[in-house]
Amino acid sequence: MDSIASSGSPTVPPKAVTARYGRFRRRLVLAGLVLVAVVALVVVLVVRAVGGGGSDGEDAGTAPAAGAQLPTIGDPSPVLVSLAGDAPAPDPAALEAALAPLLAVPALGASPAARVVDVVTGDVLLDRGGDRAAVPASTAKLVTAVAALTTLDPDATLETTVVAGAAPGEVVLVGGGDVTLSTTTPSRTYPGAPTVADLAGQVQAAVGGAPVTRVVVDNGLFTGPLTAPGWGAGDAPSSYAAPVTATAVDGARLTPGNPQRSGAPGTDAGRALAVALGAPGAAVALGEAPAGAAVLGTVRSAPVSRLVEQMLAQSDNVLAEALGRHVALARDLPATFDGVAQAVPAALEDAGFDLAGVAVADGSGLSATDRLPAALLTSVLATAADGSRVELSAIVSGLAVAGYDGTLADRGDADPVTAPGSVRGKTGTLLGVHALAGTVVTADGRLVAFAFVADGVTGGEGPAEAALDQAAAALAACGCS
């Protein structure tokens, strides 16, 4: 989740009455269209059945019953906007005239960074401080996504195992950096996640009914400090972050669906396994797996591409940090925050992106010392959206849809001019920092990438987010050709 780093309080976007009404009205209209289509189809089928059973040999599909009045059914209206192959690109001068007043409002502080890029040509359509190294907040997850999708196989999975312990009755849960391991079946947060129940079932079969009296948790895959430079004192644990460990369940949440994260994710995972093994009273401790220990059970995560989508859509800091560490390991660097700080920029450079102004302290963007230019964010988005780098497609599919899902579920749908689904984005929120970066289909059907980063906000979260939403909606409503 996005967060307020220095306060440790969760970010709760304002739920304006107009936003609720706009979303309700659209869904009501869509439901009505579906109902009309279903009724029309039933009428057609009934008429054909009545008129098609005669003995004169006429085909049922060509001879309606006498007096039947078939309804006229037109082409269905699109639910989501589609791209026009010959759509004109916005004129930079017209776009500047439309967006400049919205980006200059006091709610966004002094000199917010902004850039808009045409996805088809790569041309810069608007640039207001786009090369400035700004505090990105959670839009930094976009570069972590690039690093994960280009360094790791997008189809790869993360493994969690249980091995035999050093003493009778002891098993060892070996963390593989998959924080999505679920205590419910299925997971309430991560579709496709492996379950503790599955893992426990394999262990029970392997030990042949022998009692488990002790569960050891091996967190050795990840090393170093549990929190990053630039994190606030109240960030881990909080409702949006936890100490970074190689073993966790439910995204390090205290309970499934509960936003509050744990201060001891590894120990919680060990307890969850003990309960699933039918041994809730078993001792749980951190430790190391014996060398060469027999494997008792193995489960695997959803593919890396799916994990990237989940990280982006829900702005999941814990999942972002786990993916960053896997990037570090794949590049033969330590699975630490320092390793991530080296690995992510190196992956970006190898993928062909400009590193000017880039400073990385973590994988989530929770650190106040992270720096990324808006120009890099739009470059990443445009490259992922133009089809030239298929492995980056999960970045686009992972963006939240304004007014529909993820961190934009209750934002961006109050403007009746903006077509549903035209704005997709990654949000970012820290104390004094509010950002929105994503893709927009303009009123003319042209796909553009944008990044708005306001890192000098003093007027509060609500007005800043509303200003960003208005800018994105104006971009979507503006053909500006």
Helices and strands as residue ranges (DSSP letters): H 17-51, H 92-103, G 106-108, E 113-118, E 124-128, E 133-134, G 137-140, H 141-151, E 159-164, E 170-174, H 196-207, E 214-218, G 250-252, H 265-276, E 283-286, E 295-300, H 304-314, H 317-330, H 337-350, E 372-373, H 374-385, G 390-392, H 393-398, E 400-401, G 406-408, E 423-430, E 433-441, E 447-454, H 461-477
